[in-house]
Amino acid sequence: MPETTTAPTGSTGSAPDAPAAAVSGRRRPGPALARLRDFALVPAIIGIAVVGQIVSPIFLQADNIINILQTMSEISLLVLAQTLVLVAGKMDLSLESTFGLAPGVAAWLTVAAGAGHGLGLLDGGWAIPVTLATGVLIGVVNALFIVRFGLNGFVVTLGMLIVLRGLLTGISGGQTFFNLPASMSYLGSALWLGVPASIWICLLLFAAGVVLLGFTRFGRALYAIGGNLDAARAAGIRTTRVLWITLIGASALAALGGLLLSGRLASVAASQGDGAIFTVFAAAVIGGVSLNGGKGTMFGAFTGILLLYMIQNVLTLAGVPAQWIQALNGAIILTALVLSRLTGGRSQE
């Protein structure tokens, strides 16, 4: 019989190695090492902040910091969602298309006909429920293929990415939905206590993710499933239910992220979310989340996406031509991966 998983430890509520070690019989690193891995990117973030201030005196000003946080808040929900899926040993490439299609369907149904490329079939108050329901439906389809029929998650979600992208292009006619109802724009444009609502939502959801992975039975089950599915099942974990909830929840988070972006831009483009999955995987992996499952923390994933957006902001302030930023981002990602490996151990295997 495999050993049962133990409660995770660490100040950030993470246990990146505990379940995997428990189900495989290997000794796990001590709590001090687990906490060290959580903070592996903090020195890099501080370093980028110093470089940014040298490049431009406005980098550390409140307006610029809020701009960075708001710009990353929408994509960060994709990172949060992908982290949950990766920790469980699965993969969801379709999140970027859900990010665009879910608010696209809401706009299609609620935007007045002839005034923004919509059909005007539903009242504007239905925009948020429709967005989230579309995300849930996509998650159900993914879970059906991956969990119920046992198909490869990478292939399934790659196919779904293409299908969903085609659906968004089809319902929009390749155009941008605009004149969105007020309910669709609110979360992406409102200010709560002088700070954009999307930042509050991002921080609260990541805090909830830290608690979920670090201090709940569900979180321990995710680590155990990602570490060794058969051993987790033998230990009495209801693996099927956990995976269904995870895949559906991840799609709902992607839909919410798309809603935040649509509200901030006051539109839904036919290309919304296109290519975002590369940034999502980069942030997660840089933050210490293993592509093989069973390892990673929410705090690490958050520092990963924060580091990437800080670097992008520094490059913009430095006047680097836009056509070079993507190439430099790729080089920086590779460098950050090496540094993360050196400071955080063999977490990417």
Secondary structure by P-SEA (a helix, b strand, c coil): cccccccccccccccccaaaaaaaccccccaaaaaaaaacaaaaaaaaaaaaaaaccccccaaaaaaaaaaaaaaaaaaaaaaaaaaaccccccccccccaaaaaaaaaccccccccccccccccaaaaaaaaaaaaaaaaaaaacccccccaaaaaaaaaaaaaaaaaaaaccccccccccccccccccccccccaaaaaaaaaaaaaaaaacccaaaaaaaaaaacaaaaaaaccaaaaaaaaaaaaaaaaaaaaaaaaaaaaccccccccccaaaaaaaaaaaaccccccccccaaaaaaaaaaaaaaaaaaaaacccccaaaaaaaaaaaaaaaaaaaacccccc
